[in-house]
């Protein structure tokens, strides 16, 4: 496993490029073939494989799809957590007690306001 925490951004680009090159070669694809499948130029692919450029996310998606590695891309997106609003609705439907919320109370006297819990 590669330790990305200790790597510079430049080194990560190099490692990513080497990984793409290795996947391309293992599938016996030429640079031109992968570039065509990815809908990018061979020059751009060469620069990516050599860690000389910072590709856009869209370009990386195209390359990974062309290599049949969509599952690896899925690891970039963990399952979304539940929103606090949804959790509150679930709690109310289960008749659980939710924490009190601050609500502005009616005016007590002219110019005075109070807060209730």
C-alpha positions in Angstrom: 0.0 0.0 0.0 1.3 3.4 -0.9 1.5 6.0 1.9 0.1 9.1 0.3 0.3 11.1 3.6 4.0 11.4 3.4 4.3 12.1 -0.4 4.4 15.4 -2.0 1.7 16.3 -4.6 4.3 16.0 -7.4 5.3 12.5 -6.2 1.6 11.4 -6.1 1.3 12.5 -9.7 4.3 10.4 -10.6 3.0 7.3 -8.8 -0.5 7.8 -10.4 1.1 8.0 -13.8 3.2 4.9 -13.2 0.1 3.1 -12.1 -1.8 4.1 -15.3 1.2 3.0 -17.4 1.4 -0.3 -15.7 -2.3 -1.0 -16.2 -2.0 0.0 -19.8 0.9 -2.3 -20.5 -0.6 -5.2 -18.6 -3.6 -5.0 -20.9 -1.3 -4.8 -23.9 -2.6 -1.5 -25.0 -0.5 1.0 -26.8 -0.5 4.6 -25.7 -2.4 5.6 -28.8 -5.1 2.9 -28.2 -5.6 4.0 -24.6 -5.7 7.7 -25.6 -8.4 7.0 -28.2 -10.4 4.9 -25.7 -10.1 7.7 -23.2 -10.9 10.4 -25.7 -7.7 12.4 -25.0 -4.6 13.0 -27.0 -1.6 10.6 -26.9 0.6 13.6 -25.9 -1.7 14.2 -22.9 -1.6 10.6 -21.9 2.2 10.5 -22.2 2.5 13.6 -19.9 0.1 12.0 -17.4 2.0 8.7 -17.4 5.3 10.6 -16.8 3.8 12.7 -14.0 4.4 15.9 -16.0 0.9 17.3 -15.8 -2.0 17.5 -13.4 -5.0 15.9 -15.2 -8.5 17.0 -14.5 -10.8 14.6 -12.6 -12.8 14.1 -15.8 -9.7 12.9 -17.7 -8.9 10.5 -14.9 -12.4 9.1 -15.0 -12.1 8.5 -18.7 -8.7 6.8 -18.3 -9.9 4.5 -15.5 -13.1 3.6 -17.4 -11.0 2.9 -20.6 -8.9 0.6 -18.4 -11.9 -1.1 -16.8 -11.0 0.1 -13.4 -14.2 1.9 -12.3 -14.3 0.0 -9.0 -11.0 1.6 -8.0 -12.5 5.0 -8.6 -15.4 4.1 -6.4 -13.1 4.0 -3.4 -12.7 7.7 -3.7 -16.3 8.2 -2.7 -17.3 6.8 0.7 -20.9 6.2 1.5 -22.6 9.4 2.4 -23.5 9.9 6.1 -27.0 10.7 7.1 -27.9 14.3 7.3 -28.9 15.7 10.8 -32.3 16.7 9.4 -33.0 13.1 8.3 -31.8 11.7 11.7 -34.1 14.1 13.4 -37.0 13.0 11.3 -36.2 9.3 12.1 -35.9 10.1 15.8 -39.4 11.8 15.8 -40.9 8.9 13.9 -39.6 6.6 16.6 -40.9 9.0 19.3 -37.4 9.5 20.7 -36.6 12.6 22.6 -34.6 15.1 20.5 -32.5 17.8 22.2 -34.3 21.0 22.9 -34.0 23.8 20.4 -33.9 27.5 21.1 -37.1 29.3 20.2 -37.7 33.0 20.5 -40.4 33.7 23.1 -43.1 36.3 22.6 -42.4 39.8 23.7 -42.7 40.1 27.5 -42.7 43.9 27.8 -41.9 46.7 25.5 -38.3 46.2 24.3 -37.6 43.0 26.3 -37.1 39.6 24.8 -36.3 36.3 26.4 -35.2 32.9 25.1 -36.6 29.6 26.1 -35.0 26.2 25.9 
